[in-house]
Amino acid sequence: MSILYSIFSILLVISLIAGVIRIVLGPTKADRMLAAQLFGTVGVAILLLHSVYTENWVLIDVALILSLLASITVIAFVKLGEVKT
């Protein structure tokens, strides 16, 4: 089972690297914001994976709060785009 968690962790880190590339190369602000949203999603996935692996169930609550904060940032980004147009 440990190998499975390692494989998932490596895939999540690869996803984070792809997000960094998108932030650096992204031609628009929307691309950069979606990459930042990817960081929130991958962060939640890493926390949930670590929570199950270590049986530390408090991390599930932390992941829930992180997902709520990530969704609030998307709402703020959309509202900011509406104001400027």
N, C-alpha and C positions, 0 to 999 in steps of 0.2 A: 504494500500500500504506500510505502514511503516513496517508491519510484514514481508512482502515479502523481503524488503531490509535487514531486520535483519536476516532472514533465509539465504539469499545469503552471507551476511557478515560472519555468523558463518561457513558456508561451506568453504569459502575462508580461514578462519583462521585454520580450520581443515586441509586444503590442505597445508598450511604453516607448520603446526606441522608435517605432514607427510614428508615434505621436510627436516626439521631439523633432523628427525630420519634417513632419507636416507643419509644425510651428515655425521652424526655420525657413522652410521653402514655400509655405502657404501664401498664395498671391493675394488673398482677401482676408479681411478681419473675420469673416464667418468661418473660413477654414481654420484659422487659429483658435477660434472659440470652440469649434467642434473637437479640436485636438485637446483643448483644456478639459472639455467634457469627458473625453476619453480617459484623461488622467483620473477624474473622479470615479468613473466606472471601473477602471482597472484597480484603483485604490480600494474600492468596495470589494471587488472580487478577491484581491489579495488578503484583505482583512477576514473575509469569510472563509477562505481557504486555510489561513493560519488558525482561525478560531476552531475549525473542525479538527485540524491536525493536532493542535495542542490541547484540545478540549477546554479551551478558555472561552466560555460562553458569553462573557461580558463584551468581547470584541464584536459580537453580533449587534449589540446596541450601538457601539461606536460606528460600525458600518452603516447602520440605519441613519444615524445623524449625518454622516458624510454624504450619503445619497440625497438626503433632504437639502443639504447645503449646495450640492452640485446642481440640483434642479432649480434652486432659487437663483443661482448665478445665470442659468440659461434664461430664466424669466427676465432678469435684470438686463441681460444683453439684448433681448428682443425689444423690451420697452425703450432702451436707449437708442436702438435703431429706428424705432417709430418716431421718437422725438426729433431726431436729426433730419428725417426725410420730409 
